[in-house]
């Protein structure tokens, strides 16, 4: 990893006439303990090192950014343990702005994080190109990429049946190859300060499975009154142009004071509901964080409420979710989840985070009930 990082730094100096060069890193610790009646107690220990560089190219509006990382994960359970090494180049991007008459075009080329307008379906690192431009109050974006060179240790792509392909290699294992193509248009403050967004995301399977997917999304957001705004989106998904599914959500955000914030919302991801089939995101998105096993965003209804408060260098939050199962025609209460979190910024380069969470499984005789406590420490340099 050190050789690769030094090579990237050298590339910055040799390939470009650099106006400004910067670099740094983050060292983090993640220690988590879990108590589960069905699977038993477990301890998860992870440490990671991130090294980044950033270069402005002289006499241009171009910026070259890169980041490499190494992480290990150790899991200890009763009569079971595992150790995983992860190495990745999770950022390698050339970005800039092209000026055309009165308008401009922003572009990014390489490997970087991308997300759809819902921040729920496609949110991951990907290789590709992103173009953005604005005309008055209208913004356009277009993205095209490829996932077959990504590290499956860092990017979890769901199959249509809800499974994730098994990772066979240590350090670096290639993801399933897809060609994501996304287009979006946003009309800012179209009416009554409300904004309207429309997007289309298609994922073309470049393997032999031909697991093609298409998502069309309509989103609206804006203020309700002073200190309160909302965002709503609904998505129609098509799998191989045969099966259709739906994902919809709405959330209200209320700023009670400058430092006190609360939100309330609800999500729906279709199951076998009438003509609809189970909804699947493209990137894995667990609907709750504390369950003993991953519960994906599929066949669920999820009301949720959150409360957060800033105290200078201290940030505290509390979240409560109430998971309902609608995988089949009936709706049943699966169980609640609560998460309490405290983040303390001791210095500008040192941060501590303590999380305590619990999920109660009322559906499967408590098999997924889990209690968790996590300590995170981040050191920047």
Backbone torsions as a table, in degrees:
resi	resn	phi	psi	omega
1	UNK	NA	-38.7	-179.5
2	UNK	-62.4	-41.1	179.8
3	UNK	-64.3	-41.0	179.8
4	UNK	-65.5	-42.3	179.6
5	UNK	-62.3	-44.7	179.2
6	UNK	-65.4	-34.2	178.1
7	UNK	-65.5	-40.0	178.4
8	UNK	-65.2	-43.2	177.2
9	UNK	-59.7	-44.0	179.6
10	UNK	-63.8	-38.7	178.0
11	UNK	-60.2	-39.9	177.9
12	UNK	-59.6	-42.9	-175.5
13	UNK	-75.6	-40.5	-173.2
14	UNK	-78.1	-43.2	-170.5
15	UNK	-79.1	-25.7	-173.8
16	UNK	-129.0	154.7	167.7
17	UNK	-88.2	108.0	-166.4
18	UNK	-90.5	129.0	174.6
19	UNK	-82.9	-40.3	179.5
20	UNK	-149.2	138.4	179.1
21	UNK	-130.4	134.3	-179.8
22	UNK	-138.3	152.5	177.2
23	UNK	-152.0	164.2	179.5
24	UNK	-176.3	-168.5	-178.8
25	UNK	-162.4	167.6	176.1
26	UNK	-136.6	130.2	174.6
27	UNK	-113.4	123.2	-178.8
28	UNK	-127.2	155.2	177.7
29	UNK	-123.3	138.4	178.6
30	UNK	-135.4	110.0	179.2
31	UNK	-120.1	122.2	-174.8
32	UNK	-133.7	132.4	174.5
33	UNK	-115.4	137.0	-178.8
34	UNK	-127.3	145.3	174.9
35	UNK	-126.3	117.5	-178.3
36	UNK	-135.2	128.0	-177.8
37	UNK	-64.3	-35.9	-174.6
38	UNK	-81.5	-46.3	-176.1
39	UNK	-95.1	-11.8	-177.4
40	UNK	88.3	177.0	-179.9
41	UNK	-77.1	154.2	179.8
42	UNK	-148.9	157.4	176.2
43	UNK	-128.2	128.2	178.3
44	UNK	-118.4	122.6	-180.0
45	UNK	-122.3	130.5	179.5
46	UNK	-142.4	139.9	172.0
47	UNK	-133.5	143.8	-177.2
48	UNK	-140.7	150.2	176.0
49	UNK	-126.4	126.0	178.1
50	UNK	-116.6	129.3	177.5
51	UNK	-122.4	127.9	-175.1
52	UNK	-129.2	154.0	173.8
53	UNK	-133.0	155.4	178.2
54	UNK	-148.9	128.5	-175.5
55	UNK	-132.0	129.5	170.0
56	UNK	-93.7	131.4	-177.1
57	UNK	-91.0	128.3	-171.9
58	UNK	-58.8	140.5	174.8
59	UNK	63.1	21.7	177.6
60	UNK	-138.8	173.2	172.6
61	UNK	-103.1	28.9	-177.0
62	UNK	-96.3	143.3	178.6
63	UNK	-133.2	127.9	178.2
64	UNK	-108.3	125.4	-177.4
65	UNK	-128.4	145.3	177.4
66	UNK	-149.2	156.4	176.0
67	UNK	-154.6	131.8	173.5
68	UNK	-118.2	154.1	-178.4
69	UNK	-145.3	151.1	169.6
70	UNK	-130.3	137.8	179.8
71	UNK	-145.9	142.9	170.0
72	UNK	-121.1	149.2	177.8
73	UNK	-128.6	127.5	178.8
74	UNK	-121.2	126.7	-179.5
75	UNK	-121.9	127.9	-179.0
76	UNK	-124.9	121.3	175.0
77	UNK	-129.3	175.1	177.7
78	UNK	-62.5	120.5	178.7
79	UNK	63.2	22.3	-178.8
80	UNK	-156.9	140.7	173.9
81	UNK	-151.0	154.5	178.1
82	UNK	-146.1	151.8	178.9
83	UNK	-135.6	129.9	-175.7
84	UNK	-130.8	130.6	173.9
85	UNK	-102.9	138.1	178.9
86	UNK	-132.1	127.7	173.3
87	UNK	-127.9	134.8	-175.8
88	UNK	-153.4	149.2	166.3
89	UNK	-104.2	94.2	-171.3
90	UNK	-96.6	2.4	174.3
91	UNK	-151.7	124.7	173.7
92	UNK	-153.8	90.1	-166.7
93	UNK	-132.7	137.7	168.7
94	UNK	-112.0	121.3	-176.9
95	UNK	-131.3	158.0	-179.7
96	UNK	-179.2	-171.3	-178.1
97	UNK	-133.6	132.8	174.1
98	UNK	-107.7	131.0	-177.9
99	UNK	-102.2	127.4	-178.0
100	UNK	-131.0	106.6	-177.9
101	UNK	54.8	-118.8	-178.9
102	UNK	-92.6	-6.8	-176.7
103	UNK	-110.4	168.9	178.4
104	UNK	-137.1	155.7	179.8
105	UNK	-125.8	117.7	175.6
106	UNK	-90.9	138.7	-179.8
107	UNK	-139.1	152.8	172.8
108	UNK	-138.4	133.8	180.0
109	UNK	-130.2	134.6	176.3
110	UNK	127.0	-143.6	-179.5
111	UNK	-109.9	121.5	-178.8
112	UNK	-161.6	171.5	-178.0
113	UNK	-81.8	135.1	177.2
114	UNK	-132.2	156.6	-179.3
115	UNK	-149.4	149.0	173.6
116	UNK	-79.8	175.9	-173.7
117	UNK	-71.2	-16.1	177.6
118	UNK	-88.0	-13.8	-173.9
119	UNK	55.6	30.8	-176.8
120	UNK	-134.8	-25.8	-171.9
121	UNK	-96.9	-51.3	-177.7
122	UNK	-128.7	100.3	-178.6
123	UNK	-144.5	93.4	-173.3
124	UNK	-166.7	170.0	169.6
125	UNK	-71.6	141.3	179.1
126	UNK	-153.4	154.4	174.7
127	UNK	-92.2	129.6	178.9
128	UNK	167.9	-159.7	-179.2
129	UNK	-132.1	136.3	178.1
130	UNK	-122.6	129.2	177.5
131	UNK	-118.6	136.1	177.9
132	UNK	-137.6	138.6	174.7
133	UNK	-148.9	156.6	-179.4
134	UNK	-130.2	138.8	176.7
135	UNK	-128.2	108.3	-175.3
136	UNK	55.8	-117.8	-178.0
137	UNK	-97.7	17.9	-177.3
138	UNK	-118.4	131.5	178.8
139	UNK	-117.6	135.8	178.7
140	UNK	-119.5	146.1	174.8
141	UNK	-143.8	148.3	179.0
142	UNK	-142.7	132.0	-179.6
143	UNK	-133.1	141.0	172.7
144	UNK	-142.4	138.2	-175.9
145	UNK	-156.0	-165.5	-178.5
146	UNK	-151.9	135.2	-176.4
147	UNK	-104.8	-4.7	-171.0
148	UNK	-70.5	-10.7	179.7
149	UNK	-106.6	2.3	-178.7
150	UNK	-77.3	160.2	179.0
151	UNK	-87.9	117.1	-178.3
152	UNK	-66.3	-15.7	174.7
153	UNK	-68.6	-27.0	-176.0
154	UNK	-107.4	-19.4	-177.7
155	UNK	-126.5	120.0	-178.6
156	UNK	-106.3	110.2	179.8
157	UNK	-102.2	129.5	179.9
158	UNK	-83.5	140.4	166.1
159	UNK	-79.0	165.2	-179.4
160	UNK	-60.5	-30.3	179.9
161	UNK	-81.9	3.0	176.5
162	UNK	90.7	0.9	-179.7
163	UNK	-92.2	164.5	174.7
164	UNK	-121.3	131.9	-178.8
165	UNK	-60.5	141.7	-179.0
166	UNK	-66.0	136.9	177.3
167	UNK	-88.2	122.5	-173.8
168	UNK	-102.0	-30.0	-173.1
169	UNK	-105.0	145.6	174.3
170	UNK	-78.9	160.7	178.7
171	UNK	68.3	-66.1	-173.2
172	UNK	-141.5	121.8	178.1
173	UNK	-132.2	126.8	-174.5
174	UNK	-69.1	140.3	175.9
175	UNK	-73.7	163.8	173.8
176	UNK	-64.7	136.5	-174.5
177	UNK	-80.4	118.6	172.0
178	UNK	-127.4	156.2	172.1
179	UNK	-112.7	98.5	177.5
180	UNK	-81.7	133.5	175.7
181	UNK	-130.6	126.3	-175.7
182	UNK	-135.9	138.6	175.7
183	UNK	-134.6	139.9	-178.7
184	UNK	-146.3	148.8	174.1
185	UNK	-135.0	135.5	-179.8
186	UNK	-125.4	127.9	176.9
187	UNK	-102.9	104.9	-176.1
188	UNK	-75.4	132.8	176.9
189	UNK	46.4	55.9	-177.1
190	UNK	-67.4	-40.0	178.1
191	UNK	-156.8	137.9	178.3
192	UNK	48.5	38.5	-178.7
193	UNK	64.4	18.5	177.8
194	UNK	-93.2	140.8	179.0
195	UNK	-109.6	143.2	-178.5
196	UNK	-121.6	131.4	178.6
197	UNK	-127.0	141.5	176.0
198	UNK	-130.6	133.2	179.9
199	UNK	-140.7	154.6	174.2
200	UNK	-132.5	128.1	179.1
201	UNK	-126.7	124.3	176.3
202	UNK	-123.4	144.3	-178.9
203	UNK	-127.1	108.8	-177.3
204	UNK	-93.9	121.8	-178.4
205	UNK	-75.0	117.8	-179.7
206	UNK	-90.8	3.7	176.9
207	UNK	-96.8	-171.3	-178.1
208	UNK	-78.6	-12.9	-174.7
209	UNK	-74.6	-24.8	-179.5
210	UNK	53.7	51.6	179.7
211	UNK	-92.8	71.6	-174.3
212	UNK	-86.4	144.3	-177.6
213	UNK	-138.3	149.9	179.0
214	UNK	-139.3	135.3	179.7
215	UNK	-129.9	127.8	175.0
216	UNK	-117.2	127.4	-172.8
217	UNK	-125.9	138.2	170.9
218	UNK	-117.7	127.6	-177.3
219	UNK	-133.4	142.0	177.7
220	UNK	-133.7	138.5	176.0
221	UNK	-150.7	158.2	179.7
222	UNK	163.5	179.2	-179.2
223	UNK	-79.0	146.6	172.2
224	UNK	-98.1	-43.5	174.4
225	UNK	-158.2	178.9	179.9
226	UNK	-61.2	126.5	179.5
227	UNK	83.1	4.0	-178.8
228	UNK	-139.9	128.0	174.8
229	UNK	-141.7	170.5	-175.0
230	UNK	-138.3	163.7	167.7
231	UNK	-141.7	136.3	-178.2
232	UNK	-132.8	140.7	174.7
233	UNK	-148.2	149.5	173.9
234	UNK	-138.0	137.7	-174.0
235	UNK	-127.9	131.9	171.6
236	UNK	-101.9	124.0	-179.8
237	UNK	-109.9	139.4	175.9
238	UNK	-124.8	129.3	179.4
239	UNK	-108.9	113.9	-177.9
240	UNK	54.4	28.9	178.2
241	UNK	58.7	23.4	-179.4
242	UNK	-119.9	-57.5	-178.3
243	UNK	-95.4	143.1	179.7
244	UNK	-121.9	151.7	-178.8
245	UNK	-147.3	167.5	-177.9
246	UNK	-135.5	143.6	171.9
247	UNK	-134.4	122.4	-178.7
248	UNK	-135.3	148.4	177.0
249	UNK	-155.7	151.8	174.0
250	UNK	-141.6	142.0	-177.5
251	UNK	-144.9	135.6	176.6
252	UNK	-108.2	133.7	-178.7
253	UNK	-115.6	128.6	-177.9
254	UNK	-127.6	122.4	175.1
255	UNK	-97.2	99.1	-176.6
256	UNK	-67.4	-45.9	171.2
257	UNK	-135.7	-176.0	178.7
258	UNK	-64.5	-25.1	-176.3
259	UNK	-115.9	-1.9	-178.0
260	UNK	-118.8	123.8	-174.1
261	UNK	-133.0	142.9	175.3
262	UNK	-139.7	156.0	177.8
263	UNK	-146.3	153.5	176.3
264	UNK	-143.2	137.6	-176.8
265	UNK	-161.7	179.0	179.3
266	UNK	-149.1	141.1	177.3
267	UNK	-120.7	147.1	174.9
268	UNK	-135.1	126.1	173.4
269	UNK	-124.4	117.9	-170.5
270	UNK	-62.2	150.6	169.9
271	UNK	-112.9	-143.8	173.1
272	UNK	-82.7	73.2	-174.7
273	UNK	-110.7	96.0	-178.2
274	UNK	65.8	-123.7	179.7
275	UNK	-81.2	-7.1	-178.6
276	UNK	-87.4	148.0	176.2
277	UNK	-108.8	168.7	-180.0
278	UNK	-57.4	130.1	177.9
279	UNK	-77.2	142.0	176.0
280	UNK	-133.0	130.3	169.6
281	UNK	-71.9	167.4	174.2
282	UNK	-83.6	-51.6	172.9
283	UNK	-86.8	135.5	179.7
284	UNK	-54.2	131.0	-179.9
285	UNK	-137.5	91.6	176.5
286	UNK	-60.3	135.0	-176.5
287	UNK	-81.2	-25.0	171.6
288	UNK	-130.8	155.9	-173.6
289	UNK	-102.3	-11.8	-169.6
290	UNK	-107.4	-8.3	-176.6
291	UNK	-62.8	152.0	-177.9
292	UNK	-64.9	-25.7	174.1
293	UNK	-132.4	156.9	-176.2
294	UNK	-65.5	130.2	172.5
295	UNK	-112.1	110.4	-176.9
296	UNK	-77.1	166.7	179.6
297	UNK	-80.0	81.7	-176.6
298	UNK	-159.4	128.8	178.7
299	UNK	63.3	41.9	-176.6
300	UNK	-137.2	157.1	166.0
301	UNK	-125.9	131.3	-172.4
302	UNK	-135.7	94.9	166.8
303	UNK	-74.4	144.3	-178.2
304	UNK	-150.4	150.9	177.0
305	UNK	-140.0	146.0	179.9
306	UNK	-141.7	155.6	178.7
307	UNK	-143.2	132.9	-179.7
308	UNK	-140.5	153.8	-175.9
309	UNK	-145.6	135.7	175.2
310	UNK	-100.1	132.9	175.1
311	UNK	-127.0	78.7	-177.6
312	UNK	53.9	-106.7	-178.6
313	UNK	-86.7	4.0	-176.8
314	UNK	-118.1	135.5	178.2
315	UNK	-126.8	129.1	-179.7
316	UNK	-126.9	142.5	179.6
317	UNK	-144.9	155.0	176.9
318	UNK	-139.3	130.2	-179.6
319	UNK	-126.8	140.3	175.6
320	UNK	-131.7	131.2	178.8
321	UNK	-126.5	149.8	-177.6
322	UNK	-130.7	97.5	-171.0
323	UNK	-83.0	127.1	175.1
324	UNK	-115.4	141.3	-179.4
325	UNK	-97.5	122.2	175.5
326	UNK	-130.8	34.4	-178.8
327	UNK	-61.1	-34.8	176.8
328	UNK	-112.0	-164.1	-172.0
329	UNK	-67.9	-26.1	-179.0
330	UNK	-94.9	161.3	178.4
331	UNK	-117.0	129.0	179.1
332	UNK	-135.6	153.7	-179.0
333	UNK	-79.7	120.1	-177.8
334	UNK	-85.1	-47.9	179.6
335	UNK	159.0	161.9	178.5
336	UNK	-95.3	158.0	172.3
337	UNK	-133.3	137.2	174.0
338	UNK	-126.4	141.0	179.7
339	UNK	-136.0	125.3	174.7
340	UNK	-116.4	134.5	-174.9
341	UNK	-138.5	140.7	175.5
342	UNK	-130.4	126.9	178.4
343	UNK	-118.6	127.0	-179.3
344	UNK	-122.2	118.5	176.1
345	UNK	-92.4	93.1	-176.3
346	UNK	-65.3	-43.8	174.8
347	UNK	-139.4	177.0	-179.0
348	UNK	-65.5	-20.6	-177.9
349	UNK	-118.0	14.1	-179.8
350	UNK	-139.4	122.8	-177.1
351	UNK	-133.5	137.8	175.5
352	UNK	-117.4	143.0	178.5
353	UNK	-139.7	130.7	178.4
354	UNK	-124.4	123.6	179.0
355	UNK	-118.3	140.7	171.2
356	UNK	-131.4	129.8	-175.3
357	UNK	-145.5	160.8	178.4
358	UNK	-153.0	141.4	172.8
359	UNK	-128.1	128.3	179.4
360	UNK	-106.5	116.2	-179.2
361	UNK	-89.5	108.4	179.3
362	UNK	-99.6	3.4	-175.3
363	UNK	-100.2	-41.9	-172.6
364	UNK	-110.2	42.6	179.1
365	UNK	56.2	31.7	176.9
366	UNK	80.0	11.2	-176.4
367	UNK	-61.0	-33.4	-177.2
368	UNK	-101.4	4.9	176.2
369	UNK	-62.0	133.4	-174.5
370	UNK	-152.9	141.3	175.6
371	UNK	-118.8	132.7	-171.2
372	UNK	-137.1	145.2	173.1
373	UNK	-135.4	133.8	-174.4
374	UNK	-134.0	135.7	173.7
375	UNK	-116.1	125.9	177.8
376	UNK	-121.6	138.1	176.4
377	UNK	-132.3	127.5	178.9
378	UNK	-120.6	129.0	177.7
379	UNK	-122.5	121.9	179.3
380	UNK	-103.4	147.2	178.0
381	UNK	-146.7	NA	NA
